[in-house]
Amino acid sequence: MQIKVFANFREICGGKSVTLDLTPPQTVASVLDALIDQYPPMKEELFTEQKTLKPLVHVFVNGQNIIHLDGLKTKVESKDEIALFPPVAGG
């Protein structure tokens, strides 16, 4: 399963995308857990202490923000495109 990462997430993961060897179906939560297993610093970037997604972190599945789907319980298959966006500020 391939996950595209952006901005400072690229620095943590060492590139523009991460490939995880997961057996589908998965949920967004289980994919993010696997990502954290591979890149532990992502935990504090993605989640609050209560294990909820940080408010300004955006996760997209096939171009749709998971807040408009089933949140962290959104089901994903190996062909799905997952993208992670950290908080970004402009000025």
GROMACS elastic network, one bead per residue, 0.5 to 0.9 nm:
[ bonds ]
;  ai    aj funct       b0    kb
    1    18     6  0.81924   500
    1    19     6  0.54999   500
    1    20     6  0.50608   500
    1    21     6  0.61854   500
    1    22     6  0.63802   500
    1    23     6  0.85612   500
    1    24     6  0.86185   500
    1    31     6  0.85121   500
    1    77     6  0.78489   500
    1    79     6  0.72506   500
    1    80     6  0.78111   500
    1    81     6  0.82556   500
    1    82     6  0.85647   500
    2    17     6  0.66622   500
    2    18     6  0.56572   500
    2    20     6  0.62869   500
    2    21     6  0.88342   500
    2    78     6  0.77100   500
    2    79     6  0.84408   500
    2    80     6  0.81592   500
    2    81     6  0.68172   500
    2    82     6  0.68852   500
    2    83     6  0.88314   500
    3    16     6  0.86010   500
    3    17     6  0.54014   500
    3    18     6  0.51966   500
    3    19     6  0.63567   500
    3    20     6  0.79160   500
    3    31     6  0.89266   500
    3    35     6  0.88611   500
    3    81     6  0.67595   500
    3    83     6  0.56594   500
    3    84     6  0.73691   500
    4    10     6  0.87089   500
    4    15     6  0.89232   500
    4    16     6  0.59346   500
    4    18     6  0.65216   500
    4    19     6  0.88696   500
    4    81     6  0.77657   500
    4    82     6  0.61740   500
    4    84     6  0.62698   500
    4    85     6  0.87853   500
    5     8     6  0.84400   500
    5     9     6  0.56516   500
    5    10     6  0.56159   500
    5    13     6  0.78993   500
    5    15     6  0.77672   500
    5    16     6  0.54856   500
    5    17     6  0.54959   500
    5    18     6  0.75858   500
    5    82     6  0.86707   500
    5    83     6  0.58764   500
    5    84     6  0.50125   500
    5    85     6  0.65096   500
    5    86     6  0.85729   500
    6     9     6  0.54459   500
    6    10     6  0.54646   500
    6    11     6  0.87321   500
    6    15     6  0.88764   500
    6    16     6  0.66586   500
    6    17     6  0.84423   500
    6    83     6  0.79229   500
    6    84     6  0.64453   500
    6    85     6  0.55219   500
    6    86     6  0.70041   500
    7    10     6  0.57148   500
    7    11     6  0.74514   500
    7    16     6  0.89260   500
    7    85     6  0.73225   500
    7    86     6  0.68638   500
    7    87     6  0.89391   500
    7    88     6  0.81668   500
    8    11     6  0.51608   500
    8    12     6  0.66420   500
    8    13     6  0.88056   500
    8    85     6  0.89897   500
    8    86     6  0.72229   500
    9    12     6  0.51577   500
    9    13     6  0.61316   500
    9    14     6  0.82906   500
    9    15     6  0.84948   500
    9    16     6  0.85000   500
    9    42     6  0.75782   500
    9    45     6  0.82283   500
    9    84     6  0.78904   500
    9    85     6  0.76984   500
    9    86     6  0.69077   500
   10    13     6  0.51330   500
   10    14     6  0.55588   500
   10    16     6  0.55430   500
   10    17     6  0.75255   500
   11    14     6  0.51604   500
   11    15     6  0.67186   500
   11    16     6  0.87586   500
   12    15     6  0.81415   500
   12    39     6  0.71897   500
   12    41     6  0.70333   500
   12    42     6  0.71698   500
   13    16     6  0.78648   500
   13    17     6  0.76629   500
   13    18     6  0.70471   500
   13    38     6  0.87373   500
   13    39     6  0.65227   500
   13    42     6  0.83286   500
   14    17     6  0.82623   500
   14    18     6  0.85141   500
   15    18     6  0.73621   500
   17    83     6  0.87522   500
   18    35     6  0.81144   500
   20    31     6  0.81163   500
   20    34     6  0.74203   500
   20    35     6  0.73525   500
   20    38     6  0.87762   500
   22    25     6  0.84976   500
   22    26     6  0.77642   500
   22    31     6  0.79115   500
   22    34     6  0.83174   500
   22    78     6  0.79078   500
   23    26     6  0.72133   500
   23    77     6  0.84929   500
   23    78     6  0.77825   500
   24    27     6  0.87318   500
   24    75     6  0.89819   500
   24    76     6  0.71657   500
   24    77     6  0.52284   500
   24    78     6  0.60337   500
   25    75     6  0.66088   500
   25    76     6  0.58411   500
   25    77     6  0.51071   500
   25    78     6  0.75237   500
   26    29     6  0.81078   500
   26    30     6  0.61660   500
   26    31     6  0.66679   500
   26    73     6  0.89003   500
   26    74     6  0.83840   500
   26    75     6  0.56791   500
   26    76     6  0.53089   500
   26    77     6  0.65122   500
   26    78     6  0.85483   500
   27    30     6  0.52167   500
   27    31     6  0.62922   500
   27    32     6  0.86216   500
   27    72     6  0.67063   500
   27    73     6  0.53536   500
   27    74     6  0.53330   500
   27    76     6  0.55700   500
   27    77     6  0.85293   500
   28    31     6  0.51138   500
   28    32     6  0.61406   500
   28    33     6  0.85709   500
   28    59     6  0.85394   500
   28    61     6  0.85603   500
   28    66     6  0.85413   500
   28    71     6  0.77365   500
   28    72     6  0.50229   500
   28    73     6  0.60599   500
   28    74     6  0.56314   500
   28    75     6  0.64502   500
   28    76     6  0.66312   500
   28    82     6  0.85473   500
   29    32     6  0.51599   500
   29    33     6  0.61354   500
   29    34     6  0.86910   500
   29    71     6  0.86287   500
   29    73     6  0.63432   500
   29    74     6  0.79931   500
   30    34     6  0.62295   500
   30    35     6  0.85975   500
   30    72     6  0.84193   500
   30    73     6  0.86780   500
   31    34     6  0.51144   500
   31    35     6  0.62222   500
   31    36     6  0.86957   500
   31    76     6  0.86297   500
   32    36     6  0.61567   500
   32    37     6  0.85774   500
   32    42     6  0.88466   500
   32    43     6  0.86717   500
   32    46     6  0.85499   500
   32    72     6  0.89650   500
   33    36     6  0.50685   500
   33    37     6  0.62283   500
   33    38     6  0.87997   500
   33    43     6  0.83164   500
   34    38     6  0.64711   500
   34    39     6  0.86044   500
   35    38     6  0.52098   500
   35    39     6  0.59641   500
   35    40     6  0.78779   500
   35    42     6  0.76064   500
   35    43     6  0.87746   500
   36    41     6  0.71547   500
   36    42     6  0.55693   500
   36    43     6  0.57022   500
   37    40     6  0.57488   500
   37    42     6  0.89548   500
   37    43     6  0.88579   500
   39    42     6  0.58473   500
   39    43     6  0.80385   500
   40    43     6  0.58094   500
   40    44     6  0.82864   500
   41    44     6  0.61620   500
   41    45     6  0.69201   500
   42    46     6  0.59941   500
   42    47     6  0.83470   500
   43    46     6  0.53966   500
   43    47     6  0.58387   500
   43    48     6  0.84803   500
   44    47     6  0.56164   500
   44    48     6  0.69433   500
   44    49     6  0.82034   500
   45    48     6  0.83841   500
   45    54     6  0.77829   500
   45    57     6  0.82697   500
   45    86     6  0.77517   500
   46    51     6  0.88579   500
   46    52     6  0.83140   500
   46    53     6  0.57739   500
   46    54     6  0.57537   500
   46    57     6  0.65326   500
   46    86     6  0.79517   500
   47    50     6  0.75939   500
   47    51     6  0.53657   500
   47    52     6  0.53810   500
   47    54     6  0.51273   500
   47    55     6  0.89040   500
   47    57     6  0.87009   500
   48    51     6  0.52723   500
   48    52     6  0.54371   500
   48    53     6  0.62845   500
   48    54     6  0.56578   500
   48    55     6  0.88983   500
   49    52     6  0.74730   500
   50    53     6  0.88243   500
   51    54     6  0.86990   500
   52    55     6  0.85455   500
   52    72     6  0.86907   500
   53    56     6  0.83872   500
   53    57     6  0.68345   500
   53    58     6  0.85182   500
   53    72     6  0.81402   500
   54    57     6  0.55009   500
   54    58     6  0.85150   500
   55    58     6  0.79479   500
   55    87     6  0.85664   500
   56    85     6  0.85528   500
   56    86     6  0.67988   500
   56    88     6  0.81333   500
   57    84     6  0.73971   500
   57    85     6  0.58337   500
   57    87     6  0.55169   500
   57    88     6  0.89349   500
   58    65     6  0.67572   500
   58    66     6  0.78463   500
   58    67     6  0.85731   500
   58    83     6  0.81468   500
   58    84     6  0.59654   500
   58    85     6  0.50725   500
   58    86     6  0.65649   500
   58    87     6  0.78075   500
   59    64     6  0.81981   500
   59    65     6  0.57423   500
   59    66     6  0.59388   500
   59    67     6  0.82858   500
   59    71     6  0.88803   500
   59    72     6  0.89665   500
   59    82     6  0.71072   500
   59    83     6  0.57684   500
   59    85     6  0.64112   500
   59    86     6  0.88987   500
   60    63     6  0.54485   500
   60    64     6  0.50172   500
   60    66     6  0.57192   500
   60    67     6  0.87853   500
   60    81     6  0.78713   500
   60    82     6  0.56007   500
   60    83     6  0.50868   500
   60    84     6  0.65904   500
   60    85     6  0.83022   500
   61    64     6  0.52991   500
   61    65     6  0.64980   500
   61    66     6  0.66330   500
   61    69     6  0.88455   500
   61    74     6  0.85370   500
   61    76     6  0.77563   500
   61    80     6  0.66342   500
   61    81     6  0.55735   500
   61    83     6  0.66125   500
   62    65     6  0.85254   500
   62    80     6  0.60133   500
   62    82     6  0.64282   500
   62    83     6  0.81954   500
   63    81     6  0.76391   500
   63    82     6  0.80082   500
   63    83     6  0.80058   500
   64    67     6  0.83698   500
   64    68     6  0.70441   500
   64    69     6  0.75663   500
   65    68     6  0.57355   500
   65    69     6  0.70311   500
   65    71     6  0.84346   500
   66    70     6  0.61792   500
   66    72     6  0.70748   500
   66    73     6  0.88425   500
   66    74     6  0.69097   500
   67    70     6  0.66780   500
   67    71     6  0.50869   500
   67    72     6  0.84249   500
   68    71     6  0.72793   500
   69    72     6  0.88622   500
   69    73     6  0.86710   500
   69    74     6  0.63659   500
   70    73     6  0.53936   500
   70    75     6  0.79722   500
   71    74     6  0.55403   500
   72    75     6  0.84477   500
   76    79     6  0.81495   500
   76    80     6  0.61421   500
   76    81     6  0.86416   500
   76    82     6  0.85738   500
   77    80     6  0.54571   500
   77    81     6  0.88353   500
   78    81     6  0.81963   500
   85    88     6  0.80895   500
